[in-house]
Amino acid sequence: MSTETLILALRLEGPMQSWGFDSQFNRRNTALFPTKSALAGLCCAAMGLSRGSHEEKDALEKIAASKLLCIDVPRRIKNKQIMVKRMQDYQTVMGTRDAKGKIKSDAVLTYRQYLNDANFLALLEGEKEFLLKLKSHLENPTWGVWLGRKACIPSAPVFAGTYLSEEEAVKVLLDGKPLEAFTHLREVDSFGSGIDSYMDQAISFDIYARKFAPRRVILHEAKNTTAV
């Protein structure tokens, strides 16, 4: 690995997480892995970057250029693996408008999904100077950080260290267990190298000009779950 690149590790641990994807109108689903757009939002919040600002644009370009590896690390209690569950909640919203622009008198139900008892590690490999700057903000965030939605507060510090290589990060963070023992989602460089595309590469969070690009990924299932 070039001396100009670095691995920044994020610990995504909390009783509730929600990684929005395919969210339309009153239904807000969650992906089974953290989305890169949500992690970009977390990083921008930690850095205190205003939506649509030049500073945000520069940060999002550097995050987009960084490769993301997300690892599902099942929680265990007394050597028993805790299964991740998907929960659906609903909320009521007043003051919405109909197709003609008139205020509705009735409340609208919105359905929202969450992951319970999930635990992930996210490794960002990118420009060393930028990731070291991001590190300092993750250790002392300017604004609040959360796991997809504001209701999903981390139960452990998000910053999990910087490493010179993926091999070093995996060895330390997975207690010497091989990466292959864990289900993980890896961002790839080319279309042919992936098996799916996620529309979660954040280009702008400007409230009037939100923009995202596709990202190619490949999922690796755990080869031996008993080793985890």
Backbone as numpy.savetxt, mean C-alpha at the origin, in Angstrom:
# Nx Ny Nz CAx CAy CAz Cx Cy Cz
23.77 -4.56 -6.89 22.94 -3.37 -6.89 23.81 -2.12 -6.89
23.36 -1.10 -7.62 24.09 0.16 -7.67 24.10 0.81 -6.30
25.21 1.52 -6.01 25.30 2.23 -4.73 24.33 3.41 -4.67
23.73 3.77 -5.82 22.81 4.90 -5.86 21.38 4.46 -5.60
21.15 3.19 -5.37 19.80 2.70 -5.06 19.78 2.13 -3.65
18.56 1.96 -3.14 18.39 1.53 -1.76 17.05 0.80 -1.65
16.92 -0.03 -0.62 15.65 -0.67 -0.29 15.09 0.01 0.95
13.88 0.54 0.85 13.17 1.11 2.00 12.04 0.15 2.35
11.99 -0.30 3.60 10.99 -1.28 4.04 9.90 -0.59 4.86
8.65 -0.96 4.56 7.50 -0.47 5.31 6.82 -1.65 6.00
6.46 -1.46 7.25 5.73 -2.48 8.02 4.26 -2.05 8.04
3.39 -2.85 7.45 1.97 -2.51 7.32 1.17 -3.47 8.20
1.06 -3.10 9.45 0.45 -3.96 10.45 -0.65 -3.20 11.17
-1.84 -3.80 11.26 -2.93 -3.14 11.95 -4.17 -4.02 11.97
-5.08 -3.80 12.93 -6.29 -4.61 13.02 -7.21 -4.46 11.82
-7.16 -3.29 11.18 -7.98 -3.05 9.98 -7.11 -2.40 8.91
-7.26 -2.87 7.68 -6.60 -2.28 6.53 -7.59 -2.26 5.37
-7.44 -1.30 4.47 -8.31 -1.26 3.29 -7.55 -0.65 2.13
-7.27 -1.48 1.14 -6.46 -1.06 -0.01 -7.38 -0.96 -1.22
-7.93 0.24 -1.40 -8.98 0.45 -2.39 -8.56 0.15 -3.82
-9.39 -0.61 -4.49 -9.24 -0.85 -5.92 -10.63 -1.15 -6.46
-10.84 -0.87 -7.72 -12.14 -1.15 -8.34 -13.27 -0.55 -7.50
-13.02 0.63 -6.92 -14.02 1.27 -6.07 -14.87 2.22 -6.90
-16.14 1.92 -6.98 -17.03 2.74 -7.79 -18.22 3.19 -6.96
-18.41 4.50 -6.90 -19.58 5.10 -6.29 -19.78 4.62 -4.85
-20.82 3.83 -4.58 -21.13 3.49 -3.19 -20.54 2.16 -2.74
-19.69 1.54 -3.56 -19.04 0.29 -3.17 -17.53 0.48 -3.19
-16.89 0.29 -2.04 -15.45 0.51 -1.90 -14.80 -0.80 -1.48
-14.30 -1.53 -2.45 -13.69 -2.83 -2.18 -12.24 -2.67 -1.73
-11.69 -3.73 -1.18 -10.27 -3.75 -0.83 -9.55 -4.85 -1.59
-8.34 -4.55 -2.02 -7.48 -5.58 -2.61 -6.93 -6.44 -1.48
-6.38 -7.60 -1.84 -5.81 -8.49 -0.84 -4.35 -8.15 -0.53
-3.77 -7.24 -1.34 -2.42 -6.73 -1.08 -2.47 -5.21 -1.10
-1.55 -4.54 -0.42 -1.48 -3.08 -0.48 -1.30 -2.59 -1.91
-2.00 -1.55 -2.27 -1.85 -0.95 -3.60 -0.72 0.07 -3.56
-0.06 0.26 -4.69 1.04 1.20 -4.74 0.55 2.64 -4.59
-0.65 2.92 -5.09 -1.19 4.27 -4.96 -1.45 4.62 -3.50
-1.96 3.64 -2.72 -2.19 3.90 -1.30 -0.88 4.12 -0.56
0.15 3.35 -0.90 1.46 3.53 -0.27 2.07 4.87 -0.67
1.84 5.27 -1.92 2.33 6.59 -2.35 1.64 7.69 -1.55
0.33 7.53 -1.30 -0.39 8.50 -0.50 0.12 8.54 0.93
0.41 7.37 1.49 0.98 7.30 2.83 2.31 8.05 2.90
3.15 7.85 1.90 4.46 8.51 1.88 4.32 10.02 1.72
3.41 10.45 0.85 3.21 11.89 0.64 2.66 12.55 1.91
1.78 11.84 2.63 1.26 12.38 3.89 2.39 12.51 4.91
3.24 11.48 5.01 4.36 11.54 5.94 5.28 12.72 5.63
5.42 13.03 4.33 6.29 14.13 3.91 5.59 15.49 3.96
4.28 15.49 4.21 3.54 16.75 4.31 3.38 17.46 2.98
3.15 16.70 1.90 3.06 17.28 0.56 1.61 17.58 0.20
1.34 18.79 -0.23 -0.01 19.21 -0.61 -0.41 18.57 -1.93
-1.70 18.26 -2.05 -2.21 17.65 -3.28 -2.00 18.58 -4.47
-1.48 18.03 -5.55 -1.30 18.79 -6.77 -0.09 19.70 -6.78
0.71 19.70 -5.72 1.88 20.57 -5.65 3.03 20.01 -6.49
3.99 20.88 -6.80 5.17 20.44 -7.55 5.97 19.42 -6.74
6.00 19.62 -5.42 6.72 18.69 -4.56 6.08 17.30 -4.59
4.74 17.27 -4.60 4.05 15.99 -4.69 4.33 15.32 -6.04
4.29 16.09 -7.10 4.55 15.54 -8.44 5.93 14.91 -8.51
6.92 15.59 -7.94 8.29 15.06 -7.95 8.38 13.77 -7.13
7.72 13.76 -5.95 7.75 12.57 -5.10 7.06 11.39 -5.78
5.92 11.64 -6.42 5.19 10.56 -7.09 5.98 10.00 -8.27
6.73 10.85 -8.96 7.57 10.36 -10.05 8.65 9.42 -9.52
9.22 9.77 -8.39 10.28 8.93 -7.80 9.71 7.63 -7.24
8.51 7.71 -6.67 7.86 6.49 -6.17 7.47 5.59 -7.33
6.99 6.17 -8.42 6.62 5.38 -9.60 7.85 4.69 -10.18
9.00 5.34 -10.12 10.23 4.76 -10.65 10.80 3.69 -9.72
10.31 3.62 -8.49 10.77 2.61 -7.53 9.96 1.33 -7.73
10.62 0.20 -7.64 9.94 -1.09 -7.77 9.41 -1.53 -6.40
8.18 -2.07 -6.40 7.52 -2.46 -5.15 7.39 -3.97 -5.04
7.75 -4.48 -3.88 7.54 -5.89 -3.53 6.74 -5.92 -2.24
5.55 -6.54 -2.27 4.72 -6.67 -1.07 4.68 -8.13 -0.64
4.91 -8.35 0.65 4.99 -9.70 1.19 3.90 -9.89 2.25
3.11 -10.93 2.09 2.09 -11.28 3.08 2.76 -12.08 4.19
2.79 -11.51 5.39 3.44 -12.16 6.53 2.35 -12.50 7.56
1.80 -13.71 7.53 0.70 -14.05 8.44 1.07 -13.88 9.90
0.14 -13.33 10.67 0.35 -13.19 12.11 0.16 -14.55 12.77
0.88 -14.75 13.87 0.78 -16.00 14.61 0.62 -15.71 16.09
-0.24 -16.46 16.74 -0.42 -16.38 18.18 -0.29 -17.80 18.73
0.68 -17.99 19.64 0.96 -19.31 20.20 1.16 -20.35 19.09
1.94 -19.94 18.11 2.32 -20.80 16.99 1.15 -21.18 16.09
0.03 -20.47 16.23 -1.12 -20.72 15.37 -1.31 -19.55 14.43
-1.39 -19.84 13.14 -1.53 -18.77 12.15 -2.92 -18.15 12.22
-2.96 -16.82 12.22 -4.22 -16.09 12.24 -4.67 -15.84 10.80
-5.85 -16.28 10.46 -6.36 -16.12 9.10 -6.87 -14.69 8.89
-6.53 -14.12 7.75 -7.02 -12.79 7.39 -8.48 -12.90 6.95
-9.31 -12.02 7.46 -10.73 -12.01 7.09 -11.06 -10.70 6.39
-12.03 -10.77 5.48 -12.48 -9.56 4.81 -13.83 -9.16 5.40
-13.91 -7.95 5.90 -15.12 -7.45 6.56 -15.77 -6.37 5.71
-17.10 -6.34 5.70 -17.81 -5.29 4.98 -18.64 -4.48 5.95
-18.47 -3.18 5.89 -19.20 -2.25 6.74 -20.03 -1.34 5.83
-20.95 -0.62 6.41 -21.66 0.36 5.60 -21.81 1.66 6.37
-21.90 2.75 5.61 -22.08 4.07 6.20 -23.20 4.77 5.45
-23.80 5.74 6.11 -24.86 6.54 5.47 -24.32 7.93 5.17
-24.70 8.43 4.01 -24.24 9.75 3.56 -25.45 10.61 3.20
-25.52 11.79 3.79 -26.60 12.73 3.49 -26.09 13.81 2.53
-27.00 14.46 1.87 -26.65 15.61 1.03 -26.10 15.25 -0.33
-26.31 14.02 -0.80 -25.85 13.65 -2.14 -26.82 14.20 -3.19
-26.37 14.23 -4.43 -27.18 14.79 -5.51 -27.61 13.71 -6.50
-28.75 13.92 -7.13 -29.21 12.99 -8.16 -28.64 13.40 -9.51
-29.06 12.71 -10.58 -28.51 12.97 -11.91 -28.80 14.39 -12.40
-29.83 15.02 -11.87 -30.19 16.38 -12.28 -29.53 17.44 -11.40
-28.74 16.99 -10.42 -28.04 17.93 -9.57 -28.81 18.37 -8.34
-29.99 17.77 -8.10 -30.78 18.14 -6.94 -30.34 17.35 -5.71
-30.40 17.99 -4.54 -30.04 17.34 -3.28 -31.08 16.28 -2.95
-30.61 15.07 -2.65 -31.51 14.00 -2.27 -31.94 14.15 -0.81
-33.19 13.84 -0.54 -33.69 13.95 0.83 -33.34 12.73 1.67
-33.10 11.60 1.02 -32.80 10.36 1.73 -31.30 10.12 1.82
-30.91 9.37 2.84 -29.51 8.99 2.98 -29.14 7.92 1.96
-27.89 7.93 1.56 -27.37 6.93 0.62 -26.44 6.00 1.39
-26.59 4.69 1.16 -25.73 3.72 1.80 -24.47 3.51 0.98
-23.32 3.49 1.65 -22.06 3.15 0.98 -21.47 1.95 1.69
-21.01 0.98 0.91 -20.46 -0.26 1.45 -18.94 -0.24 1.33
-18.26 -0.56 2.42 -16.80 -0.48 2.46 -16.22 -1.78 3.01
-15.18 -2.28 2.34 -14.54 -3.51 2.76 -13.23 -3.22 3.48
-12.89 -4.11 4.43 -11.64 -4.01 5.18 -11.03 -5.40 5.34
-9.72 -5.43 5.49 -9.03 -6.66 5.88 -8.80 -6.63 7.38
-9.12 -7.72 8.05 -8.87 -7.84 9.49 -7.67 -8.75 9.72
-6.78 -8.35 10.64 -5.64 -9.16 11.07 -4.62 -9.40 9.95
-4.52 -8.47 9.00 -3.52 -8.59 7.93 -2.19 -7.99 8.39
-1.12 -8.48 7.79 0.22 -8.01 8.13 1.09 -8.13 6.88
1.62 -7.01 6.41 2.42 -7.01 5.20 3.76 -6.30 5.43
4.71 -6.68 4.60 5.95 -5.91 4.45 5.98 -5.39 3.02
6.33 -4.13 2.85 6.46 -3.55 1.52 7.89 -3.05 1.34
8.55 -3.51 0.29 9.92 -3.11 0.01 9.93 -2.24 -1.24
10.37 -1.01 -1.09 10.51 -0.08 -2.21 11.99 0.00 -2.59
12.29 -0.31 -3.83 13.67 -0.21 -4.32 13.76 0.96 -5.28
14.53 1.97 -4.91 14.60 3.15 -5.75 15.79 4.03 -5.45
15.68 5.29 -5.85 16.76 6.25 -5.72 17.14 6.46 -4.26
18.42 6.27 -3.96 18.90 6.31 -2.58 18.61 7.64 -1.89
18.93 8.74 -2.54 18.76 10.06 -1.92 17.30 10.31 -1.55
16.39 9.99 -2.45 14.97 10.20 -2.18 14.47 9.30 -1.05
14.85 8.03 -1.07 14.36 7.10 -0.06 14.92 7.42 1.33
16.13 7.96 1.39 16.66 8.38 2.69 15.88 9.59 3.22
15.49 10.47 2.32 14.65 11.62 2.72 13.29 11.12 3.21
12.72 10.16 2.47 11.44 9.58 2.87 11.55 8.88 4.22
12.67 8.21 4.44 12.92 7.53 5.72 12.76 8.48 6.90
13.36 9.65 6.82 13.32 10.59 7.93 11.89 11.05 8.20
11.09 11.17 7.15 9.70 11.60 7.33 8.84 10.47 7.88
9.13 9.23 7.48 8.36 8.11 8.02 8.65 7.92 9.51
9.85 8.25 9.94 10.20 8.15 11.35 9.53 9.26 12.17
9.22 10.38 11.52 8.57 11.51 12.19 7.61 12.16 11.19
6.45 11.54 10.95 5.54 12.01 9.90 5.02 13.42 10.14
4.90 14.17 9.04 4.34 15.51 9.12 2.84 15.45 9.36
2.16 14.60 8.59 0.73 14.37 8.76 0.52 12.91 9.15
-0.71 12.58 9.52 -1.03 11.22 9.93 -0.89 10.22 8.78
-0.50 9.01 9.11 -0.42 7.95 8.11 -1.37 6.83 8.50
-1.90 6.15 7.50 -2.86 5.09 7.76 -2.75 4.02 6.69
-3.40 2.90 6.92 -3.28 1.73 6.05 -4.44 1.69 5.06
-4.41 2.64 4.14 -5.41 2.69 3.07 -6.50 3.71 3.32
-7.10 3.69 4.50 -8.14 4.66 4.86 -7.83 5.24 6.23
-8.40 6.42 6.50 -8.08 7.12 7.74 -8.51 6.35 8.98
-9.49 5.46 8.84 -9.93 4.67 9.99 -8.95 3.54 10.31
-8.01 3.27 9.40 -7.11 2.12 9.55 -5.75 2.59 10.05
-5.60 2.66 11.35 -4.39 3.19 11.97 -3.37 2.06 12.18
-2.11 2.28 11.83 -1.08 1.25 12.06 -0.94 0.93 13.54
-0.70 -0.34 13.85 -0.50 -0.75 15.24 0.99 -0.88 15.57
1.85 -0.59 14.60 3.31 -0.64 14.79 3.93 0.43 13.91
5.14 0.89 14.24 5.80 1.89 13.39 5.87 1.41 11.94
5.54 2.30 11.00 5.53 1.93 9.58 6.95 1.73 9.05
7.86 2.58 9.46 9.24 2.45 8.96 9.87 1.19 9.52
10.40 0.34 8.63 10.98 -0.95 9.05 12.43 -1.09 8.65
13.09 0.01 8.27 14.52 -0.04 7.99 14.87 0.22 6.54
16.15 0.49 6.31 16.70 0.60 4.95 17.77 -0.46 4.79
17.89 -0.97 3.56 18.79 -2.09 3.31 19.46 -1.89 1.95
20.64 -2.49 1.82 21.41 -2.34 0.59 20.93 -3.26 -0.52
20.20 -4.32 -0.15 19.72 -5.26 -1.16 18.45 -5.93 -0.68
17.71 -6.49 -1.62 16.49 -7.22 -1.26 16.84 -8.43 -0.41
17.93 -9.09 -0.75 18.34 -10.28 0.00 18.57 -9.95 1.48
19.25 -8.82 1.73 19.51 -8.40 3.11 18.20 -8.09 3.83
17.29 -7.36 3.16 16.01 -7.00 3.77 15.20 -8.24 4.12
15.13 -9.19 3.19 14.36 -10.42 3.41 14.94 -11.21 4.58
16.26 -11.33 4.63 16.92 -12.09 5.69 16.61 -11.52 7.06
16.65 -10.20 7.17 16.42 -9.54 8.46 14.94 -9.54 8.82
14.09 -9.14 7.90 12.67 -8.92 8.20 11.87 -10.21 8.30
12.33 -11.26 7.63 11.61 -12.54 7.67 12.32 -13.55 8.56
13.18 -13.07 9.42 13.87 -13.92 10.41 14.59 -15.10 9.77
15.23 -14.84 8.65 16.02 -15.87 8.00 15.24 -16.84 7.14
13.91 -16.73 7.13 13.11 -17.62 6.28 13.18 -17.14 4.82
13.09 -18.04 3.85 13.19 -17.65 2.45 11.94 -16.91 1.97
12.11 -16.01 1.04 10.98 -15.27 0.47 9.94 -16.22 -0.11
10.40 -17.35 -0.67 9.50 -18.30 -1.31 8.51 -18.93 -0.33
8.77 -18.83 0.96 7.85 -19.39 1.95 6.66 -18.48 2.22
6.66 -17.29 1.60 5.59 -16.32 1.81 4.96 -15.94 0.47
3.65 -15.79 0.47 2.98 -15.27 -0.72 3.38 -13.81 -0.90
3.80 -13.44 -2.11 4.23 -12.07 -2.33 3.86 -11.59 -3.73
3.71 -10.30 -3.86 3.32 -9.64 -5.11 4.46 -8.73 -5.54
4.99 -8.97 -6.73 6.17 -8.25 -7.20 5.83 -7.41 -8.44
6.28 -6.17 -8.42 6.16 -5.31 -9.61 7.26 -5.69 -10.61
6.88 -5.77 -11.89 7.84 -6.18 -12.92 8.00 -5.09 -13.96
9.06 -5.21 -14.76 9.40 -4.15 -15.72 8.61 -4.23 -17.02
8.28 -5.44 -17.46 7.66 -5.58 -18.78 6.31 -6.30 -18.69
5.49 -6.09 -19.69 4.17 -6.71 -19.72 4.28 -8.23 -19.71
5.22 -8.75 -20.49 5.37 -10.19 -20.62 5.83 -10.86 -19.35
6.47 -10.11 -18.45 6.97 -10.70 -17.20 5.89 -10.81 -16.13
4.75 -10.13 -16.34 3.70 -10.13 -15.33 2.53 -11.01 -15.71
1.60 -11.14 -14.76 0.39 -11.91 -15.02 -0.87 -11.07 -14.82
-0.72 -9.84 -14.32 -1.88 -8.98 -14.08 -1.44 -7.53 -14.12
-2.40 -6.64 -14.36 -2.13 -5.20 -14.36 -3.01 -4.52 -13.33
-2.42 -3.67 -12.52 -3.15 -2.89 -11.53 -3.11 -1.42 -11.94
-4.25 -0.75 -11.88 -4.31 0.68 -12.20 -4.04 1.48 -10.92
-2.82 1.33 -10.39 -2.53 1.95 -9.09 -1.18 2.66 -9.05
-0.70 3.08 -10.21 0.53 3.87 -10.25 0.12 5.34 -10.18
0.28 5.95 -9.01 -0.21 7.32 -8.81 0.61 8.33 -9.59
-0.07 9.15 -10.39 0.57 10.23 -11.15 0.28 11.58 -10.49
-0.97 11.74 -10.01 -1.34 12.99 -9.34 -2.50 12.70 -8.38
-2.44 13.31 -7.19 -3.54 13.23 -6.23 -4.34 14.53 -6.20
-4.08 15.43 -7.15 -4.83 16.68 -7.24 -6.33 16.36 -7.23
-7.07 17.00 -6.33 -8.48 16.68 -6.16 -9.29 16.88 -7.44
-8.82 17.78 -8.32 -9.52 18.04 -9.58 -8.90 17.32 -10.77
-7.78 16.67 -10.55 -7.09 16.01 -11.68 -6.36 14.76 -11.20
-7.08 13.90 -10.46 -6.47 12.65 -10.01 -6.15 11.78 -11.22
-4.96 11.21 -11.22 -4.53 10.45 -12.39 -3.69 9.26 -11.97
-3.97 8.11 -12.59 -3.26 6.88 -12.28 -2.87 6.17 -13.57
-1.82 5.39 -13.52 -1.34 4.63 -14.68 -1.29 3.15 -14.29
-1.30 2.26 -15.29 -1.25 0.82 -14.99 0.14 0.37 -14.56
0.16 -0.68 -13.79 1.40 -1.26 -13.27 1.31 -2.77 -13.44
2.38 -3.39 -13.93 2.37 -4.83 -14.19 2.96 -5.58 -13.00
2.29 -6.64 -12.57 2.72 -7.38 -11.38 2.66 -8.88 -11.62
3.33 -9.63 -10.75 3.24 -11.08 -10.75 3.10 -11.57 -9.32
2.19 -12.51 -9.11 1.93 -13.06 -7.78 2.65 -14.39 -7.62
3.35 -14.54 -6.50 4.03 -15.80 -6.18 3.37 -16.39 -4.94
2.78 -17.56 -5.07 2.17 -18.23 -3.94 3.24 -18.86 -3.05
2.97 -18.89 -1.75 3.90 -19.52 -0.81 4.08 -20.99 -1.18
5.34 -21.42 -1.25 5.62 -22.80 -1.64 5.39 -23.77 -0.50
5.60 -23.31 0.74 5.47 -24.20 1.88 4.97 -23.40 3.06
3.66 -23.34 3.22 3.09 -22.48 4.27 3.45 -22.96 5.66
3.82 -24.21 5.84 4.17 -24.69 7.17 5.49 -24.13 7.64
6.26 -23.56 6.69 7.57 -22.99 7.04 7.46 -21.59 7.57
6.26 -20.96 7.45 6.12 -19.58 7.82 6.02 -19.45 9.31
